[in-house]
Amino acid sequence: MVAIGSGIRVRGAPNIDSNVVGSLDFSIVELAEPLAADAKWVQVKLSEDRTGFVDAKLLRSPVEYRINFAKMEGRWQIVFFLAGD
């Protein structure tokens, strides 16, 4: 996953009131647990023996939808639309 901001708080538990155990700045992080489709919090690895939780809205998968447009004959058109890698 990729942290999409700077100063993103990593918490000790999946709760906004939990202690901050680290922070991320546009970082690539490894998941500590498989990601559920409806997850509100994501458990990430901070080091070999430390994990923490990040608000799922602040992380993105590098394998998401991508789209590209180009202006052709005076109109914007989709050039490609990818789902995943």
DSSP file (Angstrom, degrees, kcal/mol; ACC not computed):
  #  RESIDUE AA STRUCTURE BP1 BP2  ACC     N-H-->O    O-->H-N    N-H-->O    O-->H-N    TCO  KAPPA ALPHA  PHI   PSI    X-CA   Y-CA   Z-CA
    1    1 A M              0   0    0      0, 0.0    28,-2.7     0, 0.0     2,-0.5   0.000 360.0 360.0 360.0 160.5    0.0    0.0    0.0
    2    2 A V  E     -AB  28  60A   0     58,-2.6    58,-2.0    26,-0.2     2,-0.4  -0.982 360.0-132.6-123.6 127.0    1.0    3.6   -0.5
    3    3 A A  E     - B   0  59A   0     24,-3.4    56,-0.2    -2,-0.5     2,-0.1  -0.657  16.6-153.3 -75.2 128.0    0.4    6.4    2.1
    4    4 A I        +     0   0    0     54,-2.2     2,-0.3    -2,-0.4    -1,-0.1  -0.141  65.5  25.1-102.0  38.7   -1.0    9.3    0.2
    5    5 A G  S    S-     0   0    0     53,-0.1    21,-3.4    22,-0.1     2,-0.3  -0.975  80.0 -93.5-173.4-178.8    0.1   12.1    2.4
    6    6 A S  S    S+     0   0    0     -2,-0.3    19,-0.3    19,-0.3     3,-0.1  -0.865  98.0  23.8-113.9 151.8    2.7   13.3    5.0
    7    7 A G  S    S+     0   0    0     17,-0.4     2,-0.4    -2,-0.3    18,-0.2   0.751  75.5 169.6  70.5  24.0    2.4   13.1    8.7
    8    8 A I  E     -C   24   0B   0     16,-2.4    16,-2.0    -3,-0.3     2,-0.3  -0.565  32.9-126.4 -71.2 124.7   -0.1   10.2    8.5
    9    9 A R  E     -C   23   0B   0     -2,-0.4     2,-0.5    14,-0.2    46,-0.4  -0.550  15.1-154.7 -79.0 132.0   -0.5    8.9   12.1
   10   10 A V  E     -C   22   0B   0     12,-2.8    11,-3.3    -2,-0.3    12,-1.2  -0.932  20.0-154.8-102.7 125.7    0.0    5.2   12.7
   11   11 A R  E     -CD  20  53B   0     42,-3.0    42,-2.9    -2,-0.5     9,-0.2  -0.661  23.6-127.2-107.0 157.5   -2.0    4.1   15.7
   12   12 A G  S    S+     0   0    0      7,-2.5     8,-0.1    -2,-0.2    -1,-0.1   0.687  96.6  19.6 -73.5 -19.9   -1.5    1.2   18.2
   13   13 A A  S    S-     0   0    0      2,-0.3     2,-2.7     6,-0.3     5,-0.2  -0.952  96.2 -91.9-144.8 160.1   -5.1    0.0   17.7
   14   14 A P  S    S+     0   0    0      0, 0.0     2,-0.3     0, 0.0    27,-0.1  -0.364  92.3  98.1 -76.6  67.8   -7.7    0.5   15.0
   15   15 A N  S >  S-     0   0    0     -2,-2.7     3,-1.8     4,-0.1    -2,-0.3  -0.977  75.5-131.5-156.0 136.1   -9.2    3.6   16.8
   16   16 A I  T 3  S+     0   0    0     -2,-0.3    -1,-0.1     1,-0.3    39,-0.0   0.738 110.5  53.6 -62.4 -22.9   -8.8    7.3   16.4
   17   17 A D  T 3  S+     0   0    0      2,-0.0    -1,-0.3    -3,-0.0     3,-0.1   0.467  86.3 109.9 -91.4  -2.0   -8.3    7.7   20.1
   18   18 A S  S <  S-     0   0    0     -3,-1.8     0, 0.0    -5,-0.2     0, 0.0  -0.325  81.6 -86.1 -72.8 156.3   -5.4    5.1   20.2
   19   19 A N        -     0   0    0      1,-0.1    -7,-2.5    -8,-0.1     2,-0.5  -0.281  40.9-114.9 -60.9 144.2   -1.8    6.1   20.9
   20   20 A V  E     +C   11   0B   0     -9,-0.2    -9,-0.3     1,-0.1    -1,-0.1  -0.723  34.5 175.6 -81.4 126.0    0.3    7.2   17.9
   21   21 A V  E     -     0   0B   0    -11,-3.3     2,-0.3    -2,-0.5   -10,-0.2   0.409  62.4 -23.3-111.9  -1.6    3.1    4.7   17.4
   22   22 A G  E     -C   10   0B   0    -12,-1.2   -12,-2.8     2,-0.0     2,-0.3  -0.976  58.2-122.3 176.7-178.9    4.6    6.1   14.2
   23   23 A S  E     -C    9   0B   0     -2,-0.3     2,-0.4   -14,-0.2   -14,-0.2  -0.980  12.0-143.2-146.7 159.2    3.9    8.3   11.1
   24   24 A L  E     -C    8   0B   0    -16,-2.0   -16,-2.4    -2,-0.3   -17,-0.4  -0.952   4.6-165.9-125.6 143.1    4.1    7.9    7.4
   25   25 A D  S    S-     0   0    0     -2,-0.4   -19,-0.3   -19,-0.3     3,-0.1  -0.861  79.2 -45.3-129.5  96.0    5.2   10.4    4.7
   26   26 A F  S    S+     0   0    0    -21,-3.4     2,-0.2    -2,-0.4   -22,-0.1   0.900  98.3 165.4  45.9  47.6    4.2    9.3    1.2
   27   27 A S        -     0   0    0    -22,-0.3   -24,-3.4   -25,-0.0     2,-0.6  -0.579  44.3-128.7 -97.5 153.2    5.5    5.8    2.2
   28   28 A I  B     -A    2   0A   0    -26,-0.2     2,-0.3    -2,-0.2   -26,-0.2  -0.900  37.1-174.0 -94.2 127.1    5.2    2.4    0.7
   29   29 A V        -     0   0    0    -28,-2.7     2,-0.4    -2,-0.6    17,-0.1  -0.913  22.0-128.2-127.1 151.7    4.1    0.0    3.5
   30   30 A E  E     -E   45   0B   0     15,-0.5    15,-2.9    -2,-0.3     2,-0.2  -0.771  30.0-115.5 -95.7 140.0    3.6   -3.7    3.8
   31   31 A L  E     -E   44   0B   0     -2,-0.4    13,-0.3    13,-0.2     4,-0.0  -0.516  14.5-159.8 -72.8 140.7    0.3   -5.1    5.1
   32   32 A A  S    S+     0   0    0     11,-2.8    12,-0.2    -2,-0.2    -1,-0.1   0.717  81.8  20.5 -87.9 -25.5    0.5   -7.0    8.4
   33   33 A E  S    S-     0   0    0     10,-0.9    -1,-0.2     0, 0.0    10,-0.1  -0.948 100.2 -84.0-137.5 154.4   -2.8   -8.7    7.7
   34   34 A P        -     0   0    0      0, 0.0     2,-0.5     0, 0.0     9,-0.1  -0.321  52.2-111.9 -58.3 145.4   -4.9   -9.4    4.5
   35   35 A L        -     0   0    0      7,-0.1     2,-0.2    -4,-0.0     7,-0.1  -0.700  23.2-142.0 -87.4 124.1   -7.0   -6.4    3.6
   36   36 A A    >   -     0   0    0     -2,-0.5     3,-1.7     1,-0.1    -1,-0.0  -0.594  20.1-122.2 -80.4 146.8  -10.8   -6.7    3.9
   37   37 A A  T 3  S+     0   0    0      1,-0.3    -1,-0.1    -2,-0.2    -2,-0.0   0.823 112.2  39.5 -59.4 -33.5  -12.8   -5.0    1.2
   38   38 A D  T 3  S+     0   0    0      2,-0.0    -1,-0.3     0, 0.0     2,-0.0   0.113  84.5 147.2-104.8  21.4  -14.8   -3.0    3.7
   39   39 A A    <   -     0   0    0     -3,-1.7     3,-0.1     1,-0.2    -4,-0.0  -0.321  30.3-174.0 -63.2 134.1  -11.8   -2.2    6.1
   40   40 A K  S    S+     0   0    0      1,-0.2    16,-2.6    16,-0.1    17,-0.4   0.677  78.6  35.2 -94.5 -26.1  -11.9    1.1    7.9
   41   41 A W  E    S- F   0  55B   0     14,-0.3     2,-0.5    15,-0.1    14,-0.2  -0.954  72.0-150.9-128.6 147.5   -8.4    0.5    9.3
   42   42 A V  E     - F   0  54B   0     12,-2.7    12,-2.4    -2,-0.3     2,-0.6  -0.978  12.1-138.9-122.1 127.7   -5.4   -1.2    7.8
   43   43 A Q  E     - F   0  53B   0     -2,-0.5   -11,-2.8    10,-0.2   -10,-0.9  -0.765  30.4-177.2 -87.0 123.5   -2.8   -3.0    9.8
   44   44 A V  E     -EF  31  52B   0      8,-2.9     8,-2.0    -2,-0.6     2,-0.5  -0.827  28.6-111.7-120.8 157.2    0.7   -2.2    8.4
   45   45 A K  E     +EF  30  51B   0    -15,-2.9   -15,-0.5    -2,-0.3     6,-0.3  -0.763  25.8 178.5 -87.9 129.0    4.2   -3.3    9.3
   46   46 A L  S    S-     0   0    0      4,-2.8     2,-0.3    -2,-0.5     5,-0.2   0.743  72.0 -21.5 -95.6 -32.3    6.4   -0.6   10.7
   47   47 A S  S    S-     0   0    0      3,-1.7     3,-0.3     0, 0.0    -1,-0.3  -0.863  89.4 -67.8-157.8-172.0    9.4   -2.9   11.2
   48   48 A E  S    S+     0   0    0     -2,-0.3     3,-0.0     1,-0.2    -3,-0.0   0.850 133.1  19.2 -58.0 -36.2   10.2   -6.6   11.5
   49   49 A D  S    S+     0   0    0     -4,-0.0     2,-0.4     2,-0.0    -1,-0.2   0.295 112.4  79.0-121.7   9.4    8.5   -6.8   14.9
   50   50 A R        +     0   0    0     -3,-0.3    -4,-2.8     2,-0.0    -3,-1.7  -0.959  47.4 174.4-124.5 138.7    6.2   -3.7   15.0
   51   51 A T  E     + F   0  45B   0     -2,-0.4     2,-0.3    -6,-0.3    -6,-0.2  -0.870   1.6 176.4-130.2 168.2    2.8   -3.1   13.5
   52   52 A G  E     - F   0  44B   0     -8,-2.0    -8,-2.9    -2,-0.3     2,-0.4  -0.945  27.6-104.2-159.3 177.3    0.3   -0.3   13.6
   53   53 A F  E     -DF  11  43B   0    -42,-2.9   -42,-3.0    -2,-0.3     2,-0.4  -0.920  24.7-169.6-119.3 138.0   -3.0    0.8   12.2
   54   54 A V  E     - F   0  42B   0    -12,-2.4   -12,-2.7    -2,-0.4     2,-0.2  -0.964  36.8-100.4-124.8 140.5   -3.7    3.5    9.5
   55   55 A D  E >   - F   0  41B   0    -46,-0.4     3,-2.3    -2,-0.4   -14,-0.3  -0.415  32.6-133.2 -56.1 125.7   -7.1    4.9    8.5
   56   56 A A  G >  S+     0   0    0    -16,-2.6     3,-1.4     1,-0.3    -1,-0.2   0.759 101.9  67.0 -59.0 -26.6   -7.9    3.1    5.2
   57   57 A K  G 3  S+     0   0    0    -17,-0.4    -1,-0.3     1,-0.3    -2,-0.1   0.670  96.6  56.5 -67.7 -15.1   -8.8    6.4    3.5
   58   58 A L  G <  S+     0   0    0     -3,-2.3   -54,-2.2   -55,-0.0     2,-0.3   0.343 100.2  68.1-100.4   5.5   -5.2    7.4    3.7
   59   59 A L  E <   -B    3   0A   0     -3,-1.4     2,-0.4   -56,-0.2   -56,-0.2  -0.930  59.7-166.5-124.4 149.5   -3.7    4.4    1.9
   60   60 A R  E     -B    2   0A   0    -58,-2.0   -58,-2.6    -2,-0.3    -3,-0.0  -0.977  20.9-124.6-132.5 147.8   -4.0    3.4   -1.8
   61   61 A S        -     0   0    0     -2,-0.4     3,-0.3   -60,-0.2    -2,-0.0  -0.708  13.8-138.0 -85.3 140.4   -3.2    0.2   -3.5
   62   62 A P  S    S+     0   0    0      0, 0.0     2,-0.5     0, 0.0    -1,-0.1   0.568 100.0  67.4 -72.4  -5.0   -0.8    0.4   -6.5
   63   63 A V  S    S+     0   0    0     20,-0.0     2,-0.2    22,-0.0    22,-0.2  -0.583  76.9 117.4-113.7  66.7   -3.2   -2.0   -8.2
   64   64 A E  S    S-     0   0    0     -2,-0.5    20,-0.8    -3,-0.3     2,-0.1  -0.559  73.3 -60.5-117.5-175.3   -6.3    0.2   -8.6
   65   65 A Y  E     -G   83   0C   0     18,-0.2     2,-0.4    -2,-0.2    18,-0.2  -0.444  51.1-172.2 -69.0 140.6   -8.2    1.5  -11.6
   66   66 A R  E     -G   82   0C   0     16,-2.3    16,-3.0    -2,-0.1     2,-0.3  -0.993   3.6-176.6-134.0 143.6   -6.3    3.7  -14.0
   67   67 A I  E     -G   81   0C   0     -2,-0.4     2,-0.4    14,-0.2    14,-0.2  -0.985   7.6-163.7-139.6 148.5   -7.6    5.6  -16.9
   68   68 A N  E     -G   80   0C   0     12,-2.2    11,-3.3    -2,-0.3    12,-1.2  -0.999   6.1-164.2-135.3 138.4   -6.1    7.8  -19.6
   69   69 A F  E     -G   78   0C   0     -2,-0.4     2,-0.3     9,-0.3     9,-0.2  -0.849   4.6-174.7-117.7 154.2   -7.8   10.3  -22.0
   70   70 A A  E     -G   77   0C   0      7,-2.2     7,-2.5    -2,-0.3     2,-0.7  -0.989  30.7-115.3-144.6 148.0   -6.6   12.0  -25.2
   71   71 A K  E     +G   76   0C   0     -2,-0.3     2,-0.4     5,-0.2     5,-0.3  -0.759  39.7 176.7 -85.8 117.7   -8.2   14.7  -27.3
   72   72 A M  E >   -G   75   0C   0      3,-3.4     3,-1.7    -2,-0.7    -2,-0.0  -0.986  65.6 -13.0-128.0 124.7   -9.0   13.1  -30.7
   73   73 A E  T 3  S-     0   0    0     -2,-0.4    -1,-0.1     1,-0.3     3,-0.1   0.877 130.8 -51.3  52.5  41.3  -10.7   15.0  -33.5
   74   74 A G  T 3  S+     0   0    0      1,-0.2     2,-0.4    -3,-0.1    -1,-0.3   0.483 121.7  95.8  81.4   2.9  -11.7   17.7  -31.1
   75   75 A R  E <  S-G   72   0C   0     -3,-1.7    -3,-3.4    -5,-0.0     2,-0.4  -0.959  75.1-118.2-128.4 145.0  -13.2   15.4  -28.4
   76   76 A W  E     +G   71   0C   0     -2,-0.4     2,-0.3    -5,-0.3    -5,-0.2  -0.664  40.4 177.9 -78.3 131.5  -11.8   13.8  -25.3
   77   77 A Q  E     -G   70   0C   0     -7,-2.5    -7,-2.2    -2,-0.4     2,-0.4  -0.959  35.0-102.4-134.7 152.7  -11.8   10.0  -25.5
   78   78 A I  E     -G   69   0C   0     -2,-0.3    -9,-0.3    -9,-0.2     3,-0.1  -0.605  29.3-177.3 -73.6 127.2  -10.7    7.2  -23.3
   79   79 A V  E     -     0   0C   0    -11,-3.3     2,-0.3    -2,-0.4   -10,-0.2   0.847  69.1  -8.9 -90.9 -44.4   -7.4    5.8  -24.5
   80   80 A F  E     -G   68   0C   0    -12,-1.2   -12,-2.2     2,-0.0    -1,-0.4  -0.993  50.3-163.9-152.2 155.4   -7.2    3.0  -21.9
   81   81 A F  E     -G   67   0C   0     -2,-0.3     2,-0.4   -14,-0.2   -14,-0.2  -0.957  18.6-171.3-138.7 116.8   -8.9    1.8  -18.8
   82   82 A L  E     -G   66   0C   0    -16,-3.0   -16,-2.3    -2,-0.4     2,-0.6  -0.895  15.9-163.2-115.3 139.8   -7.1   -0.7  -16.6
   83   83 A A  E    S-G   65   0C   0     -2,-0.4   -18,-0.2   -18,-0.2     2,-0.2  -0.935  70.1 -24.4-117.0 104.5   -8.3   -2.6  -13.6
   84   84 A G              0   0    0    -20,-0.8   -20,-0.2    -2,-0.6   -18,-0.1  -0.520 360.0 360.0  92.8-163.2   -5.3   -4.0  -11.7
   85   85 A D              0   0    0     -2,-0.2    -1,-0.2   -22,-0.2   -22,-0.0   0.468 360.0 360.0 -76.8 360.0   -1.9   -4.6  -13.0
